[in-house]
């Protein structure tokens, strides 16, 4: 029997190879190989807590959708939509608030992190808006609205699924019936966390990203900044080397095998390896880059894809919300 799987990707910044290696490539491969029903959404309301996203929300949503489609994601293989196009998310969140203890939200990782970082003597809630505080509530609604069986998550996100199960269980117990299906978390243990050119986690906040779709001359400059040790060209290198990790993220299996012989076995210096990185990057993403820019020239194409997906999503969401409201006595 097919299971229903939900995944969301926030539109919060310039697509870079860290996104591609750690999230997009595994995500696309999972959809291609899965026999289950997948719902993939852009949680633009969740992104409002990112200051950059708050100012450029429509553009960033278009960029994310264009990136996904350009690197091989097929919207016809799943239900692909934008959160803000399905108002049932927000109505269900309001319903769920009445079954959620404040103490549960106090334990949310994002909220606790802000409180713990507050300087001594200041109000611990000074940096907290209700979007941050209610973030797990909206995520719970995102999940329960579609009778989801499985939600793939990283280890740091497992708490959100636990919250969804707790809240759904409270509603089910109160009405003594299975109003909501209890979702299961699927831990993504093998997600690759790619370092930036300075060795830290690749992140826009660190200013160390390598954009997925950028000009070759800019890529050459960025890859030249990759930190290396003092090994001579003829010396063997390690797989822990940052150049190798970056190459592994963008190369085909055949390209990687050839590179390994020359780099890990000794004979290829860092300068030449960085030049090859830039060349392979341009070569392997040439078609995707053209597709990405063509889609952004006419974002109405992206909007139509997302609107069609939202219509399919609402075919599932509307009956679920109707079931909830009927159980609660609204009609």
C-alpha contacts under 8 A as a table, 3 or more apart, distances in Angstrom:
res1	aa1	res2	aa2	distance
2	X	35	X	6.84
2	X	36	X	4.89
2	X	37	X	6.61
3	X	36	X	5.11
3	X	37	X	6.15
3	X	148	X	7.81
3	X	149	X	5.90
3	X	150	X	7.38
4	X	36	X	6.04
4	X	37	X	4.78
4	X	38	X	5.91
4	X	39	X	7.51
4	X	147	X	7.52
4	X	148	X	5.26
4	X	149	X	5.27
4	X	150	X	6.50
5	X	36	X	7.07
5	X	37	X	6.14
5	X	38	X	4.80
5	X	39	X	6.10
5	X	148	X	5.89
5	X	149	X	6.04
5	X	150	X	4.87
5	X	151	X	5.77
5	X	152	X	7.73
6	X	38	X	5.96
6	X	39	X	4.83
6	X	40	X	5.97
6	X	41	X	7.93
6	X	143	X	7.09
6	X	148	X	6.57
6	X	150	X	6.72
6	X	151	X	5.33
6	X	152	X	7.40
7	X	38	X	7.76
7	X	39	X	6.44
7	X	40	X	5.02
7	X	41	X	6.54
7	X	151	X	6.40
7	X	152	X	6.63
8	X	40	X	5.67
8	X	41	X	4.85
8	X	42	X	5.67
8	X	43	X	6.23
9	X	40	X	7.94
9	X	41	X	6.71
9	X	42	X	5.44
9	X	43	X	6.56
10	X	42	X	5.79
10	X	43	X	5.44
10	X	44	X	6.45
10	X	46	X	7.22
10	X	47	X	5.97
11	X	42	X	6.81
11	X	43	X	7.38
11	X	44	X	6.47
11	X	47	X	6.41
11	X	53	X	6.95
11	X	57	X	7.39
11	X	60	X	5.34
11	X	61	X	5.27
11	X	63	X	7.87
11	X	64	X	5.93
12	X	47	X	6.27
12	X	50	X	6.78
12	X	52	X	7.01
12	X	53	X	5.14
12	X	60	X	6.52
13	X	52	X	7.53
13	X	53	X	7.09
13	X	60	X	6.56
13	X	204	X	7.26
14	X	60	X	7.83
14	X	63	X	7.83
14	X	204	X	7.76
14	X	211	X	6.73
15	X	19	X	6.40
15	X	20	X	7.71
15	X	63	X	7.77
15	X	64	X	7.14
15	X	67	X	7.15
15	X	211	X	5.90
15	X	212	X	5.82
15	X	213	X	7.71
16	X	19	X	5.45
16	X	20	X	6.51
16	X	209	X	6.22
16	X	210	X	5.43
16	X	211	X	3.98
16	X	212	X	4.44
16	X	213	X	7.70
17	X	20	X	4.75
17	X	21	X	5.98
17	X	209	X	7.71
17	X	210	X	6.10
17	X	211	X	6.23
17	X	212	X	5.29
17	X	249	X	7.24
17	X	250	X	7.51
18	X	21	X	5.35
18	X	22	X	5.77
18	X	23	X	7.86
18	X	193	X	6.98
18	X	194	X	5.21
18	X	195	X	7.36
18	X	196	X	7.74
18	X	202	X	5.98
18	X	203	X	7.97
18	X	209	X	7.57
18	X	210	X	7.78
19	X	22	X	5.37
19	X	23	X	5.35
19	X	24	X	6.09
20	X	23	X	5.68
20	X	24	X	4.59
20	X	25	X	5.54
20	X	212	X	7.77
20	X	249	X	7.85
21	X	24	X	6.47
21	X	25	X	5.75
21	X	26	X	7.41
21	X	192	X	6.32
21	X	193	X	7.79
21	X	194	X	7.14
21	X	249	X	5.32
21	X	250	X	7.50
22	X	25	X	7.13
22	X	26	X	7.13
22	X	191	X	5.33
22	X	192	X	4.39
22	X	193	X	5.60
22	X	194	X	6.79
23	X	26	X	5.80
23	X	27	X	5.86
23	X	191	X	6.91
23	X	192	X	7.72
24	X	27	X	4.99
24	X	28	X	6.05
24	X	68	X	7.13
25	X	28	X	5.27
25	X	29	X	6.18
26	X	29	X	5.06
26	X	30	X	6.06
26	X	191	X	7.66
27	X	30	X	5.23
27	X	31	X	6.51
28	X	31	X	5.24
28	X	32	X	6.30
28	X	72	X	7.03
28	X	73	X	5.69
29	X	32	X	5.12
29	X	33	X	6.22
30	X	33	X	5.34
30	X	34	X	5.78
31	X	34	X	5.26
31	X	38	X	7.10
31	X	77	X	7.42
31	X	78	X	7.73
32	X	77	X	7.70
34	X	37	X	7.98
37	X	78	X	6.70
38	X	77	X	7.96
38	X	78	X	5.12
38	X	79	X	6.37
39	X	78	X	5.85
39	X	79	X	4.69
39	X	80	X	6.11
39	X	313	X	7.85
40	X	78	X	7.00
40	X	79	X	6.00
40	X	80	X	4.81
40	X	81	X	6.57
41	X	79	X	7.94
41	X	80	X	5.56
41	X	81	X	4.81
41	X	82	X	5.34
41	X	83	X	6.25
42	X	61	X	7.06
42	X	81	X	6.39
42	X	82	X	4.68
42	X	83	X	5.83
43	X	46	X	5.43
43	X	47	X	6.60
43	X	82	X	6.38
43	X	83	X	5.00
43	X	84	X	7.50
44	X	47	X	4.98
44	X	48	X	6.79
44	X	57	X	7.00
44	X	61	X	7.11
44	X	82	X	6.95
44	X	83	X	6.12
44	X	84	X	6.56
45	X	48	X	5.43
45	X	83	X	6.98
45	X	84	X	6.62
46	X	49	X	6.58
46	X	131	X	7.75
46	X	135	X	6.96
46	X	138	X	7.97
47	X	50	X	5.58
47	X	53	X	6.03
47	X	54	X	7.03
47	X	57	X	7.82
48	X	51	X	7.01
48	X	53	X	6.09
48	X	54	X	4.81
48	X	57	X	7.74
48	X	131	X	7.90
49	X	53	X	7.68
49	X	54	X	6.95
49	X	131	X	6.75
49	X	132	X	6.78
50	X	53	X	5.26
50	X	54	X	6.08
51	X	54	X	5.06
51	X	55	X	6.62
52	X	55	X	5.46
52	X	56	X	6.45
53	X	56	X	5.08
53	X	57	X	4.97
53	X	60	X	6.81
54	X	57	X	5.56
56	X	59	X	5.46
56	X	60	X	5.99
57	X	60	X	5.23
57	X	61	X	6.09
58	X	61	X	5.19
58	X	62	X	6.27
59	X	62	X	5.14
59	X	63	X	6.14
60	X	63	X	4.93
60	X	64	X	6.11
61	X	64	X	5.22
61	X	65	X	6.21
62	X	65	X	5.19
62	X	66	X	5.98
62	X	296	X	7.09
62	X	299	X	6.70
62	X	302	X	6.65
62	X	303	X	7.94
63	X	66	X	5.08
63	X	67	X	5.99
63	X	292	X	7.93
63	X	296	X	7.14
64	X	67	X	5.05
64	X	68	X	6.23
65	X	68	X	5.21
65	X	69	X	6.25
65	X	302	X	6.95
66	X	69	X	5.26
66	X	70	X	5.94
66	X	291	X	7.88
66	X	292	X	5.33
66	X	295	X	6.11
66	X	296	X	6.93
66	X	302	X	7.15
67	X	70	X	5.13
67	X	71	X	6.20
67	X	288	X	7.96
67	X	292	X	5.99
68	X	71	X	5.55
68	X	72	X	6.62
68	X	73	X	5.27
69	X	72	X	5.54
69	X	73	X	4.61
69	X	74	X	6.22
69	X	75	X	7.41
69	X	292	X	7.85
70	X	73	X	6.98
70	X	287	X	7.93
70	X	288	X	4.71
70	X	289	X	7.20
70	X	291	X	5.52
70	X	292	X	5.52
71	X	285	X	7.96
71	X	288	X	5.55
74	X	77	X	5.64
74	X	78	X	7.63
75	X	78	X	5.72
75	X	79	X	6.78
75	X	80	X	5.79
75	X	305	X	7.48
76	X	79	X	7.29
79	X	309	X	5.28
79	X	310	X	7.76
79	X	312	X	6.64
79	X	313	X	6.60
80	X	305	X	7.67
80	X	306	X	6.22
80	X	309	X	4.85
80	X	310	X	7.20
81	X	85	X	7.43
81	X	305	X	7.72
81	X	306	X	4.57
81	X	307	X	6.69
81	X	308	X	7.62
81	X	309	X	4.66
81	X	310	X	4.88
81	X	313	X	7.32
82	X	85	X	5.55
82	X	86	X	7.36
82	X	306	X	6.04
82	X	307	X	7.76
82	X	309	X	7.97
82	X	310	X	6.70
83	X	86	X	5.67
83	X	87	X	7.90
83	X	89	X	7.44
84	X	87	X	6.48
85	X	307	X	7.12
85	X	310	X	6.04
86	X	89	X	6.24
86	X	310	X	6.19
86	X	313	X	7.51
86	X	314	X	6.51
87	X	90	X	5.66
87	X	91	X	6.71
88	X	91	X	5.11
88	X	92	X	6.03
88	X	145	X	7.69
88	X	314	X	7.81
88	X	317	X	6.66
88	X	318	X	7.00
88	X	321	X	7.08
89	X	92	X	5.45
89	X	93	X	6.28
89	X	138	X	7.25
89	X	141	X	5.72
89	X	142	X	5.85
89	X	145	X	6.88
90	X	93	X	4.97
90	X	94	X	6.42
90	X	138	X	7.15
90	X	141	X	7.46
91	X	94	X	5.29
91	X	95	X	6.53
92	X	95	X	5.03
92	X	96	X	6.19
92	X	141	X	5.79
92	X	145	X	7.31
92	X	321	X	6.87
93	X	96	X	5.08
93	X	97	X	6.23
93	X	137	X	6.14
93	X	138	X	5.57
93	X	140	X	7.56
93	X	141	X	5.22
94	X	97	X	5.33
94	X	98	X	7.36
95	X	98	X	5.97
95	X	99	X	7.73
96	X	99	X	5.39
96	X	100	X	6.50
96	X	137	X	7.33
96	X	141	X	7.50
96	X	167	X	7.34
97	X	100	X	5.23
97	X	137	X	7.05
99	X	167	X	6.64
99	X	170	X	6.60
99	X	171	X	6.56
100	X	104	X	7.07
100	X	167	X	6.15
101	X	104	X	5.46
101	X	105	X	7.17
102	X	105	X	5.32
102	X	106	X	6.34
103	X	106	X	4.90
103	X	107	X	6.65
104	X	107	X	5.45
104	X	108	X	7.09
104	X	163	X	7.71
105	X	108	X	5.29
105	X	111	X	7.83
105	X	133	X	6.69
105	X	134	X	7.20
105	X	136	X	7.31
106	X	111	X	6.76
106	X	112	X	6.90
106	X	133	X	7.93
107	X	111	X	7.35
107	X	112	X	6.44
108	X	111	X	5.49
108	X	112	X	6.13
108	X	136	X	7.35
108	X	159	X	7.60
109	X	112	X	5.18
109	X	113	X	6.05
109	X	159	X	7.99
110	X	113	X	5.24
110	X	114	X	6.57
110	X	132	X	7.21
111	X	114	X	5.40
111	X	115	X	6.37
111	X	128	X	7.32
111	X	132	X	6.62
111	X	133	X	6.04
112	X	115	X	5.08
112	X	116	X	5.98
113	X	116	X	5.19
113	X	117	X	6.20
114	X	117	X	5.25
114	X	118	X	6.48
114	X	124	X	7.67
114	X	125	X	7.87
114	X	127	X	6.88
114	X	128	X	7.18
115	X	118	X	5.39
115	X	124	X	4.88
115	X	125	X	6.32
115	X	127	X	8.00
116	X	124	X	7.54
118	X	122	X	6.63
118	X	123	X	7.51
118	X	124	X	5.52
119	X	122	X	5.86
122	X	126	X	7.59
123	X	126	X	5.38
124	X	127	X	7.44
125	X	128	X	5.15
128	X	132	X	6.28
128	X	133	X	6.86
129	X	132	X	5.52
129	X	133	X	6.44
130	X	133	X	4.79
130	X	134	X	5.70
130	X	135	X	7.99
131	X	134	X	5.29
131	X	135	X	5.69
132	X	135	X	5.13
133	X	136	X	7.55
134	X	137	X	5.08
134	X	138	X	6.56
135	X	138	X	5.44
135	X	139	X	6.30
136	X	139	X	4.94
136	X	140	X	5.99
136	X	160	X	6.10
136	X	163	X	7.24
137	X	140	X	5.08
137	X	141	X	6.38
138	X	141	X	5.04
138	X	142	X	6.16
139	X	142	X	4.88
139	X	143	X	6.41
139	X	160	X	7.22
139	X	164	X	7.83
140	X	143	X	5.26
140	X	144	X	6.10
140	X	160	X	7.26
140	X	161	X	7.54
140	X	163	X	7.14
140	X	164	X	4.74
140	X	167	X	7.90
141	X	144	X	5.24
141	X	145	X	5.72
141	X	164	X	7.95
142	X	145	X	5.79
142	X	146	X	7.55
143	X	146	X	6.17
143	X	147	X	7.21
143	X	148	X	6.05
143	X	164	X	7.45
143	X	183	X	7.64
144	X	147	X	5.49
144	X	148	X	6.37
144	X	164	X	7.40
144	X	168	X	7.58
144	X	180	X	6.43
144	X	181	X	6.98
144	X	182	X	7.81
144	X	183	X	7.69
145	X	148	X	7.76
145	X	316	X	7.92
145	X	317	X	5.45
145	X	320	X	6.15
145	X	321	X	6.85
146	X	316	X	6.00
146	X	317	X	5.58
146	X	320	X	6.93
147	X	180	X	6.81
147	X	181	X	5.46
147	X	182	X	7.94
147	X	183	X	7.74
147	X	320	X	7.59
148	X	151	X	7.40
148	X	181	X	6.99
148	X	182	X	7.74
148	X	183	X	5.72
149	X	181	X	7.46
149	X	182	X	7.22
149	X	183	X	4.79
149	X	184	X	5.96
150	X	183	X	5.66
150	X	184	X	4.85
150	X	185	X	5.71
150	X	186	X	6.31
151	X	161	X	7.61
151	X	183	X	7.05
151	X	184	X	6.30
151	X	185	X	5.00
151	X	186	X	5.79
152	X	185	X	5.90
152	X	186	X	4.45
152	X	187	X	5.89
152	X	188	X	6.32
153	X	156	X	7.89
153	X	157	X	5.71
153	X	158	X	6.22
153	X	185	X	6.54
153	X	186	X	6.02
153	X	187	X	5.26
153	X	188	X	5.76
154	X	157	X	5.38
154	X	158	X	6.68
154	X	187	X	5.72
154	X	188	X	5.25
154	X	189	X	6.94
154	X	191	X	7.72
155	X	158	X	5.52
155	X	187	X	6.36
155	X	188	X	7.34
155	X	189	X	7.51
156	X	159	X	7.11
157	X	160	X	5.73
157	X	161	X	7.51
158	X	161	X	5.47
158	X	162	X	6.54
158	X	185	X	6.66
158	X	187	X	7.65
159	X	162	X	4.97
159	X	163	X	6.19
160	X	163	X	5.08
160	X	164	X	6.26
161	X	164	X	4.96
161	X	165	X	6.20
161	X	183	X	7.08
161	X	184	X	7.06
161	X	185	X	6.15
162	X	165	X	5.15
162	X	166	X	6.17
163	X	166	X	5.04
163	X	167	X	6.11
164	X	167	X	5.28
164	X	168	X	5.98
164	X	182	X	7.70
164	X	183	X	7.53
165	X	168	X	5.13
165	X	169	X	5.89
165	X	182	X	5.44
165	X	183	X	6.48
166	X	169	X	5.09
166	X	170	X	6.25
167	X	170	X	5.09
167	X	171	X	6.47
168	X	171	X	5.25
168	X	172	X	6.17
168	X	179	X	7.82
168	X	180	X	5.79
168	X	181	X	7.47
168	X	182	X	6.60
169	X	172	X	5.04
169	X	173	X	6.00
169	X	180	X	7.79
169	X	182	X	7.42
170	X	173	X	5.17
170	X	174	X	6.13
171	X	174	X	5.16
171	X	175	X	6.35
171	X	179	X	7.05
171	X	180	X	7.77
172	X	175	X	5.47
172	X	176	X	5.59
172	X	177	X	5.28
172	X	178	X	5.22
172	X	179	X	5.47
172	X	180	X	6.69
173	X	176	X	4.81
173	X	177	X	6.84
175	X	179	X	7.77
175	X	327	X	7.37
175	X	328	X	7.76
178	X	181	X	6.86
179	X	323	X	7.26
179	X	324	X	6.20
179	X	327	X	7.37
188	X	191	X	5.97
193	X	201	X	6.92
193	X	202	X	7.98
194	X	201	X	6.18
194	X	202	X	6.12
194	X	245	X	7.27
194	X	246	X	7.34
194	X	249	X	7.97
195	X	198	X	7.44
195	X	199	X	5.16
195	X	200	X	5.17
195	X	201	X	4.26
195	X	202	X	4.79
195	X	242	X	7.35
195	X	246	X	7.97
196	X	199	X	5.39
196	X	200	X	5.67
196	X	201	X	5.69
196	X	202	X	4.05
196	X	203	X	7.25
196	X	208	X	5.11
196	X	209	X	5.64
196	X	210	X	7.14
196	X	226	X	7.83
197	X	200	X	7.62
197	X	202	X	7.73
197	X	208	X	5.89
197	X	209	X	7.29
197	X	210	X	7.73
197	X	222	X	7.27
197	X	223	X	6.88
197	X	225	X	5.98
197	X	226	X	4.23
197	X	227	X	6.35
197	X	242	X	7.82
198	X	208	X	6.51
198	X	225	X	7.37
198	X	226	X	6.07
198	X	227	X	5.87
199	X	202	X	8.00
199	X	226	X	7.74
199	X	227	X	6.86
199	X	242	X	7.06
200	X	208	X	7.97
202	X	206	X	7.30
202	X	208	X	5.86
202	X	209	X	5.39
203	X	206	X	5.35
203	X	207	X	6.54
203	X	208	X	6.18
203	X	209	X	5.77
204	X	207	X	4.93
204	X	208	X	6.46
204	X	209	X	5.90
205	X	208	X	8.00
206	X	209	X	7.81
210	X	219	X	7.36
210	X	222	X	6.81
211	X	214	X	6.01
212	X	285	X	7.69
212	X	289	X	7.99
213	X	285	X	7.34
213	X	289	X	5.35
214	X	218	X	6.85
214	X	219	X	6.86
214	X	289	X	7.94
215	X	218	X	5.41
215	X	219	X	6.36
215	X	282	X	7.88
216	X	219	X	4.95
216	X	220	X	6.16
216	X	278	X	6.81
216	X	279	X	7.55
216	X	282	X	6.30
217	X	220	X	5.17
217	X	221	X	6.52
218	X	221	X	5.19
218	X	222	X	6.31
219	X	222	X	5.02
219	X	223	X	6.06
219	X	278	X	5.65
220	X	223	X	5.32
220	X	224	X	6.15
220	X	274	X	7.62
220	X	275	X	6.63
220	X	278	X	5.44
221	X	224	X	5.24
221	X	225	X	6.78
222	X	225	X	5.37
222	X	226	X	7.24
223	X	226	X	5.37
223	X	274	X	5.70
223	X	275	X	7.60
223	X	277	X	7.19
223	X	278	X	6.63
224	X	271	X	7.53
224	X	274	X	6.16
224	X	275	X	7.89
226	X	242	X	7.36
226	X	243	X	7.18
226	X	274	X	7.94
227	X	242	X	7.35
228	X	241	X	7.59
228	X	242	X	7.35
228	X	243	X	7.86
228	X	270	X	7.40
231	X	235	X	6.19
231	X	237	X	7.86
232	X	235	X	5.47
232	X	269	X	6.59
233	X	236	X	7.99
233	X	266	X	6.47
233	X	267	X	5.18
233	X	268	X	5.03
233	X	269	X	3.77
233	X	270	X	6.89
234	X	266	X	4.64
234	X	267	X	4.07
234	X	268	X	6.52
234	X	269	X	7.17
235	X	265	X	7.50
235	X	266	X	4.66
235	X	267	X	6.64
236	X	263	X	6.68
236	X	264	X	4.97
236	X	265	X	4.74
236	X	266	X	3.93
236	X	267	X	7.46
237	X	241	X	6.95
237	X	263	X	6.17
237	X	264	X	4.50
237	X	265	X	6.85
237	X	266	X	6.57
238	X	241	X	5.39
238	X	244	X	7.88
238	X	264	X	6.02
239	X	244	X	5.93
239	X	245	X	7.03
239	X	264	X	7.19
240	X	244	X	7.11
240	X	245	X	6.94
241	X	244	X	5.37
241	X	245	X	6.47
242	X	245	X	5.05
242	X	246	X	6.20
243	X	246	X	5.22
243	X	247	X	6.11
243	X	270	X	7.97
243	X	273	X	7.42
243	X	274	X	7.20
243	X	277	X	7.96
244	X	247	X	5.03
244	X	248	X	6.04
245	X	248	X	5.10
245	X	249	X	6.36
246	X	249	X	5.16
246	X	250	X	6.82
246	X	277	X	7.74
247	X	250	X	5.58
247	X	251	X	5.79
247	X	256	X	7.17
247	X	277	X	6.12
248	X	251	X	5.53
248	X	256	X	6.31
250	X	280	X	7.49
250	X	281	X	6.35
250	X	284	X	7.38
251	X	254	X	7.86
251	X	255	X	5.67
251	X	256	X	5.72
251	X	280	X	6.86
251	X	281	X	7.71
251	X	284	X	7.37
252	X	255	X	5.15
252	X	256	X	6.11
253	X	256	X	5.11
253	X	257	X	6.15
254	X	257	X	5.20
254	X	258	X	6.42
255	X	258	X	5.30
255	X	259	X	6.17
256	X	259	X	4.99
256	X	260	X	6.01
257	X	260	X	5.18
257	X	261	X	6.58
258	X	261	X	5.47
258	X	262	X	6.78
259	X	262	X	5.37
259	X	263	X	5.80
259	X	264	X	7.85
260	X	263	X	5.17
260	X	264	X	5.13
260	X	265	X	6.95
261	X	264	X	5.94
261	X	265	X	5.34
261	X	266	X	7.73
262	X	265	X	5.53
262	X	266	X	5.77
262	X	267	X	5.74
262	X	268	X	5.59
263	X	266	X	5.30
263	X	267	X	6.44
263	X	268	X	5.08
263	X	269	X	7.55
263	X	273	X	7.81
268	X	272	X	6.78
268	X	273	X	6.62
269	X	272	X	5.60
269	X	273	X	6.16
270	X	273	X	4.96
270	X	274	X	6.11
271	X	274	X	5.28
271	X	275	X	6.51
272	X	275	X	5.10
272	X	276	X	6.29
273	X	276	X	5.03
273	X	277	X	6.18
274	X	277	X	4.96
274	X	278	X	6.47
275	X	278	X	5.34
275	X	279	X	6.32
276	X	279	X	4.99
276	X	280	X	5.98
277	X	280	X	5.28
277	X	281	X	6.03
278	X	281	X	5.11
278	X	282	X	6.31
279	X	282	X	5.30
279	X	283	X	6.07
280	X	283	X	4.97
280	X	284	X	5.82
281	X	284	X	5.46
281	X	285	X	6.14
282	X	285	X	5.51
282	X	286	X	5.67
283	X	286	X	5.39
284	X	287	X	7.67
285	X	288	X	5.07
285	X	289	X	5.78
286	X	289	X	5.15
286	X	290	X	6.37
287	X	290	X	5.19
287	X	291	X	6.20
288	X	291	X	5.05
288	X	292	X	6.00
289	X	292	X	5.05
289	X	293	X	6.32
290	X	293	X	5.38
290	X	294	X	6.12
291	X	294	X	5.10
291	X	295	X	6.13
292	X	295	X	5.30
292	X	296	X	6.38
293	X	296	X	5.12
293	X	297	X	6.27
294	X	297	X	5.16
294	X	298	X	6.99
295	X	298	X	5.52
295	X	299	X	6.03
295	X	301	X	6.97
295	X	302	X	7.09
296	X	299	X	5.12
298	X	301	X	6.12
298	X	302	X	7.81
299	X	302	X	5.09
299	X	303	X	6.28
300	X	303	X	4.84
300	X	304	X	6.12
301	X	304	X	5.26
301	X	305	X	6.45
302	X	305	X	5.14
302	X	306	X	6.25
303	X	306	X	5.11
303	X	307	X	5.93
304	X	307	X	5.04
304	X	308	X	6.02
305	X	308	X	5.27
305	X	309	X	6.25
306	X	309	X	4.99
306	X	310	X	6.08
307	X	310	X	4.93
307	X	311	X	6.27
308	X	311	X	5.21
308	X	312	X	6.57
309	X	312	X	5.14
309	X	313	X	6.14
310	X	313	X	4.85
310	X	314	X	6.07
311	X	314	X	5.20
311	X	315	X	6.51
312	X	315	X	5.19
312	X	316	X	7.11
313	X	316	X	5.47
313	X	317	X	6.16
314	X	317	X	4.63
314	X	318	X	5.47
315	X	318	X	5.93
315	X	319	X	7.18
316	X	319	X	6.09
316	X	320	X	6.67
317	X	320	X	5.20
317	X	321	X	6.16
318	X	321	X	5.26
318	X	322	X	6.07
319	X	322	X	4.91
319	X	323	X	6.06
320	X	323	X	5.07
320	X	324	X	6.33
321	X	324	X	5.00
321	X	325	X	6.18
322	X	325	X	5.16
322	X	326	X	5.99
323	X	326	X	5.16
323	X	327	X	6.13
324	X	327	X	5.21
324	X	328	X	6.24
325	X	328	X	4.99
325	X	329	X	6.23
325	X	330	X	5.32
325	X	331	X	7.09
326	X	329	X	5.15
326	X	330	X	5.69
326	X	331	X	5.55
327	X	330	X	7.73
